[in-house]
Each structure stands twice: as structure tokens, then as C-alpha cells.
Amino acid sequence: MSQPEPVLIRSARDVTDLVNSGAARGSHATMIVIIALGGIFIDAYDFSSLAYGMRDITVQFGLSPVGAGIVNASIMVGAVVGALGGGYLVDKIGRYRVFMADMLFFVIAALGCALAPNAEVLVVFRFLMGVGVGMDLPVAMAFLAEFSRLRGKGSKGSRTASWSAAWFVATSACYLIILGLYFLIPAENHGVLWRFTVGFGAVPALVVLLIRHRYMNESPAWAAGQGDLEGAAAILRKSYGVNAVVAPEAKIVKAPKRSIRAEFGRLFNRTYRRRTWLSLAVALAQTFGYNAVAYGLPVIIAGFLAQGPLTTISASLVLNVCFAVTGGLLGIRWVRSQGAWKLTALGFAVQFAALVALALIGRPSGQELAVAALLALGAFLFAQGWGPGANYMTFATLSYPTSLRGVGVGFNQGMLRIGSTASLFLFPVLSASLGTGVFWVIALAPALGLLALLLVRWEPVGYDVDAEDSETEKGGVPTDPAETRR
């Protein structure tokens, strides 16, 4: 078989142009995207695995509502630490090393939670699990963006939005495993069903660790940005099958050394501050609503809708598969033509209407109202899948070039997890005191998210944000098109 014509690499921009144009394609690159989505699958599974078991955990460990809130929120506290630290490390030491480290966190934390003898140990391992999740999202989103073309099928916009489908597939898989275990485990042992479910989360992380040497590789865009054009060319040859060769006259520009404070400070310079604030507003709005509804789904169905354990598991599974997963898959397709801004705005509007409907229905007094309440929950999850749930990560990932992507996603995730910690802590407390009136409070989240989008009309899908790194290398100051692009 003849060797393909050599492609000369003269700068970091040549590397990103090859990937962005779609000229660089390869099976290893596709596998890296799949493995990155596998990391997101593990994130979602670990988050969801204790949601159903919270009632049994509360009984088993004798927790008060505040104690249950602490157990619930501990994973988010860890995620704040992991996101802020991991986001910086993703840009500092590379995507590959951080990805491998957080897989180890998942294995240890999943087994530790499953074997926890008391609430205190459970909180510690939930915290460690959160650190792994926080580290994983910046690196996974960087892989999705940096191993994808700029436009068309398999574009950056589609693949960053695909994280939502992977998340909901994992959530559905979690409920499917719970359903299987429900029938396998004797009824008298259902109180410890959550331990088996959580422990199973170590399996996919072990699979990723086992296959990492064959397929995983560093991002060529990151390597080139560090001044390692030879390394970037080697990755292009291995992962894409492109016969990349560094030209003799290549311009080697090493990434400037900045302090942690300086790196995070770049998020608020003239170019990026509007994008940063919009990404953060969308993230916080969607996470408050989603955490309250999705992680509280078993509580809503079993408590507010007065259903038994089997119906609770089955309804949660059906709602996730039929609405959330379907919405996530459609979002991958729709974002290419509609963009992230329009889908997110419309999604927030649908969620607001669904939450108002749930608040008005209250505790259903008949079968018709119970069905209406379930459909409202489904509408919320459907809109989450293709709207804010998918695209808040698109805003966070594609608003920044390669040199700032890890820090940008890490900061967004860190702040989001603080909001998530508050929502997971407050939901059990507010639902206990307000009952179904809690939906009026939750409805404020999508309303505020929609307001933020109307104030800043920034569309990241299809925009070549890596060109801004090239402008910086030349000594220029990137301009911010956020005020005019839509």
C-alpha cells in the first residue's frame, strides 16, 4: 500500500486547520471520541446510581433531611475541587494524563461507596467520586472538541452536544441495572440494592483503563500549542492516518508560562468575559432545574405521585429513555443547523412551562392528573436533552481556544457544581417543607437562563475559536464577535 502524500506542518495553526477542515480522519480518532464519551457515561452513572437509593440510605444510616442533603451534596463538593484543579491541569500537563488519572478515581470511589459501613465513609468516597467527575468533564469535552471538524457531520458542535445523549444513556442504564437487580435480589435485601448499583460503576472505568494504550492519545492541537510540532505530527499519523511532516521552516512557538491566577484571569479579559458570563449563567440555570427534577425523580414519583418502588424504577427508566435520551440524540442533529443559542433558549422556555404545569397540578388527585404530571416531567427531560442540558457544555467548550479550553470548562464546571451542591442540598429540604410548591421555586431557573440568553446573543457553533490563539501568537488581540454573532 502506497504511503499518502506528506502534509507539511509549519505551525500550530496548520494542525488545527487539518482537524477543523475534516481532512484528517481516522479510526483511532473516532475511538478517542467514543472513549471520551465513555468517561462522560461513567460520570453520569456515578451521579445517578445513588439517586434511587437515597431513601434506603436515609433509613439504613438514620439520616435527617440535613444529613441526606450532606450525603447528596458531597459528590458536588468534590466535583468543584476536581473541576477547578483538573481544568487547569488539562491545559498545563495535557488531556491524556488527566483522563487516565480520573479513571482511577472512579474505580476507587465506586468500590468505596459500595462498601461504606456508615454515612461518614460514604460522604468521603462520594467526595472522591466527585473529584473524578470534576476532573473528567474538562478533559472529555476537550477531546470531543479537538478531535472533531469545525462544521458538518461529526462537527465540534454536534460532538460537544453529544455529551448529553451519553449522560442520559448512562442514567437510563443505571435505572435498567436497578430494575434487573430488583428482580434478582430477594425482597428482604432490597435495602442494600444501592450498594450493588454503585459498585458496578467501577466496571466501565476498568474497561477504559484496559483499552487506553491501544487507542487513547494526546490532543494534537494541545501538543502543537505547547510547541511540540513533532509530537502533534506523530499523533496525526497515528490517530488520523495523515502523513504529517514538520516543515524545516516550521515556526515553533511555545505556550507562555502563566500562573494559575493569570490563566483564570484570561476568562474575564476583553475577548472572553461576555462568553464566560453567558456560559456560566446558562450552566447554573440548567443545573438547578435539572438536579432538582432528574436527581429528585425517584422522590417525585414515589412521594409526590404516591407510587411504589417498582413503579418508581420503571417510570424513571421510561422517562429517561423515551424523553431524555431521545432529546439528546435529536440535539446532536439539530445543533448543526439551529445552533446552540436557539436550541438552548427554546429548551428553557419548554422547561419553564413544564415546571409551571407541575406546580399547578400539585399532588394528582386522579389518574388523568398523574399522567399529565408524568408528561410534564417528560417534557422537561426532553427539552433538557436537546436544549440547555446539551448546549451549556457547548457554550463552555467552544467559547475558548485550545490554550484556554480546559480552564474555561473547569471554571464553568466548578461554579456549576457549587450551584449543584446548593440544589442537591436544598431539594430534600424544600420539598419536605413546600411539597409540590417547590416547582414554583425551580421554575425560576429556566426563566433566568432564558433572560441571560436574550441579553447576550453569542453563538459558538461553527465559529473558529482556535483562530484566536493564532492571533495571540502573532501579537494581536483577538476581537470578540459575541455582540454581533447569533
N, C-alpha and C positions, 0 to 999 in steps of 0.2 A: 504494500500500500504506500503510495507516494506521500511524502511529507507536505502538509499545507504550506502555502506561501508564507514567509515570515512577515509578521506585523511589527513595525518598529515602534518602540515606546520611547518618547523623548521627555515626558513629564507626567506628573500625577494626573493631569487633566486628560491625557491620552488614555489612561487606564479607565477613568470614569466614563469617558466618551464611548469606549468599547462596550462597556456593560450597559450604559444608558441606551445605546443605539440598537441593542439586541443582536449585534453582530457576534457577540460572544455567547455561545450556548453550549451546554454540556450536561451529561447525566449526573456528574458529581455536583454541579451547581444546583440542579433540581433536588438532589438528595439533601444538600445542605439546607435548602428552604424547608423541606419536609421535616428534617430533624429539628430545625428551629421551631417549627410549628409543634413538633413533639414536645419541646420544652414548655411551650405555652399550654399544651394539653395537660402536662404534669402540674403546672401552676394551678389551672382551673380545677383539676381533680382534687388536689390537696385542699384548696379553698372550700370546695363543695362537700368533701367527704364527711365533715363534722356537722354540716348544716342539719341533716336529718337526725343525727344522734344527739343534738343538744338537749333535747328533752330527757333522754336516758342518762346523759352525762350529769345533768342537773340533779336527777333523782339519785344516781349512783354515788355522787360526791356530796350530796346535800347542799347544793349551791343556792344562794339567794339570787334575786334578779340582778343585783350588782355583781355577784360572783360569776353568774352566767355571762354578764357583759364583759367582765375581765377576760374570761376564757375565750370568748368570741373575738375580742379586740386584740389579744396578744399577738396573733399572726400579723395583724396590720402594723403593730409597733415594730416588729421585726422587719416587715417589708419597707418601712420608712428608712431604717438603717441600711438595709440591703440596696435599696434603690439609689439613695444619695451616694453611698460609697461605691456601689457597683457601677453606677453610671459614670463616675469619674474614672474608675479603673478600666472600663471598657474603652475609653478614649486614650488612656495612659499606657496600658500594657497590652491591649488588643482584645478582640472579640473572643477568640478561641480559648484563651486561658481562663477568662471569667466564666464562659459557658461550661467548661469542664468542672470548675470549682463548684458551681451552684448545683450541678447534678449530684455531687457528693452530699451537699446539704439536704437534698430531697430524700436520699436513701436513709441517712441517719435520722432525720427528723420524722419521717413517716413511721419507721420502726419504733422510735422513742415514744411517739404519741400513742401508738397501738398498745404498747406495754406499760403505759403510765399507771403507777399504783395510786396516785392521788391527783387532785386538781393542780397542786403546785408544780409537780413534774410535767403534767400536761401543758401548763402555761409555758414552761421553759422550752419544751420541744416545739410547741406551736410558734413560739418566738423564733426559734432556729429555722423552722419551716418558712416563716415569713421572710427571714433574711435571704433564703434561697430564692424565693419568689421575687423579692425586690431586686436581686442581682440579675435574675434571668430575663425579665422583660426588656431592659435596655439593650442587652446583647442580642436577644432574639429578634427584636424589631430592627436592630442594625443589620443583622444577617438578611432579613426579609427585604430591606431597602437596598442593600449593597450587592445583592446577588440577583437583582431584577432590572429589567429595562425601564426606560422612562415612561413610555406610552404603549398602548395596545394590550394584547392578551399577555398575561403574566407580568403586568406593569407593577411599578412600585406602589401605586395607589391600590391596585387590586390585592397585591400580596400583603401589604400592611393591613388592609381591611380584612383579610382572610383570618387574621388572628381571632376575630370574633367568632367565626364559624368553628375554629378549633377549640375555643373556650367553651362554646355551648355543646359541642360534641362530647367534650370531656365531662361536662356537667351531666349530660344525658347518660353517658357511660357509667358515671358514678351511681345514678339512680337505678340503672339497669343491674349493676352489680349488687346494690342493696336489695333489689327485688329478687334476684337469684338467691342471695343469702337468706332472705326472709323465708323462703321455702325449704332451703337446705338445713338451716339451723333449727333445732327444736324450739317450740314456742317459749318454753321456760328460760331459754338463753337469749331471747331477742334483746334483752337489755344490754348485751355486750356486742351486738351486731356491729356497732360503730367501730369497734376495735379492728375487726377483720377488714372493714371497708377502708379505714385509714391505712392500715398496714400494707394493703395491696398497692398503694401509691408508690411503694419502693420499686415495684416491678418494672414499669416503663422507664424509670430513671436508670436502672441497671442495664436495660436494653440499650439505651443511648450510650452509656459508658462503654459497652462492649463493642459497638459498631463505630465508635468515634475515629479510630485510627484509619479505617478504610475510606471514610467519606468526608469527615469534617476537615475544614481548612480555615486559615485566616482570611479575612476580607481583603481582596486585592486593593480596594480603594483605600482602606486604612493603612496597609503596608506602604503603598505609594505615597500617602500623605506623610508618613514618617521618614520619607527619603529613601526607602528601600525599594527602588525600582526593580532590582534583580529579583527580590522576593515576590513582588507583585507579578512580574512576568512568569515566574515559576508557578504561581497559583493559577494564572490564566491558562498556562499549558496543561496543568493537572486537572483543574476543575471544569474548564471550558473547552479544552482541546484546541485552543488558539496558539499558534506557533509564535508567541510573543518574544521579541528580542529587544534588549535595551540598545538604543542607538548610541554610537560613540559620542555624539554631540549632546547626549541627554542632559537635561537640566536637573540636577539633584538639589532639591530644596527640603531641608529637614524641618519638621514641625517645631515651632518655637516652644521653649520651655516656659510654662506658666504655672503659677501657684494655683492651689485649689480655689482660692478666693477669686483669682483673676479669671479662671475658667467659668465659674458660675456667674461672675460679673458680666461676661460676654452675652449672656442671655438677655441682659437688660440694656445693651447698648442701642444706638440709634437704629440699627438694622433689625434687631430681633425682638425688641421689647414688646411691640404690639402682638406679634405672633405668640410670644411667651405668655402674655396675659390672656389672650384668647384661648390658647391650648389649655391653660390652667382652669379657666372658667368653665369650659366645656367638660373637662375631666371631672372637676368637683361636682358639677351639676348632675352628670350622669351617674357618678359613683354613689351619691347619696340616695338617689332614687333606686338604682339597681340593687344596691346592697340591702336596702330595706325590703324590696319586693322579692328578689331572687333568693337571697340567703334566708329571708324570712318566709319563703314559700311554704315549707312544711308547717310552720307555725300558723300561717294564714289559713291554709286548708284544714288543718286539724283543729285549730282553735276558733277562728272567726267563722269558718264554714262548717264546723262541727262534724268532721269526718274521722273515721277510724284509721289505724296505721296502714293497712293495705291500700285503702283508697288514697291516702296521703302520698304514699310512694308512687302509686300508679298515676295519679293526677299530676304529680311533679314531673314524672318521666314524660308523660304525654305532652304537657305544656312546653317542656324544653325541646322535645323532638319536633313537634308539629309547628311551633311558633318561633322559638329562639334559633334553633338550628336552620330552619327554612329561611328565616330572615337573614341570618349570617351568610348563607350561601348566595342568596339573591343580592346581598350587599356587595359581594365580590364582583358581580357582573355590573350592577348599576353604577358603582362608583366611577367606572371608566367613562361613562357617558354623562352622568349627572354631577360628578364631583362631590367632594366631602362636605362642602358648606351647605349645599341644598339638601342633601340627604340627612344631615345632622339637624338642620332647622326643622324639617318636616317630621323627623323622628321625635324631637322634643314636643312638638305640637300634639302628635298622637298620644304620647305618654301622658301629657297633661290631661287630655280628655279621658284617658283610661282611668287615671287616679281619681279624677272628679267623679266618674261613674261609680268607682268602688266606694268612695266616701258617701255618695248618695244612697247606694244600695244598703250599706251597713251590714248587719248580720242578716243574711237572707231568711225570710220567713216562709219561703216555699221553694219548690224545685226550680221553677222558672227563674227566680231571682238568683238562685245558686248557680245555675248555668250562665246567667248574664255576668255574674261576678267572675266566673272562671274564664269567660270570653274576654272580659276586660283585662284580666291578668295575662291572657294570651296575647292580646293586642299590645300591651306594654312590652312583653318579651319580644314580640315580632318586630316592633319598632326599634328596640334596643339592638337587635341583631343586625339590621341594615342601617341604622341611624347613629345615634351618639355612641353606642357601645362599640361599633366597628371603627368609627371615624375619629373618636377622640385620640386614638393611638396614631391615626394617620396625621392629624394635626401635630401631635407631639414629635413624630418621627421625621416627617417630610418638611417641617418648617426650618430645619437646620442642616447644614452641610456635614459631610463625613467627619470633619475635625471636631464638631460640636454635638454630634448626634447622641452619643452616649450620655453626655452631661445633660443635654436637653430632655431626653426621655427620662433619665434618672431623677432630675429635678421635678418633672411633671409627676412621675410616679411617687416620689417622696411626699410631695404635697397632697397628692390624691390619697395616699394611704393615711395621712393624718385625717383627712375628711372621712375616709372609710372607717377609721378607728372610732371616730365620733358617731358615725351612723350605726355601726355594729353594736356599740355600747348603748346608744340611745334607743334603738329599735325595741329591744325587750322591755326597757323601762317605759317608753312612751306607749307601746301597745298595751302594756299592763294597766296604765292609768287612763289612756284615751280610748281604748278599744279600736273600733273601725274609724274613729275620728282621726287616727294617726295619718290616714290617707290625705287629709287636707294639708297636713304639715309636709308630707312627702311631695305633694303636687307643686310646692314652691320651687323644688329643684329644677324640673324641666322648664318652668316658666322663666327662671333666672338664666338658664342656659340659652334659651331662645333669645332673650334680651341681649346677652353678650354677643351672639352671632349677628344680630341686627346692628349692633354698634361697630363691630369690626368685621368687614367682609373680605376675609383672606381665604383664598383657595390654594392649597398646597399641591393638589393633584395635577400632574402634568408640568409643574414648574421645575426647571433645572436648578435646584438649590445648590448643587455642587459647584456651579459656575462661580458662586460667591467665594469659595475657597481659592479659586484661580485668581479672582480679582484681588484678594488679600495678598496672595503670593507676589503679585505684580506691584504691590504697594498702594493700591487703590482702596477705596472704601465702598463696600457693596451697598447698593441702593435697596431700599425696602419697597417692594411693589404692593405691600399689603393694603395700602389705601385705595389702590385702583383695580387690583385683580379681584375677580369674583368667580 
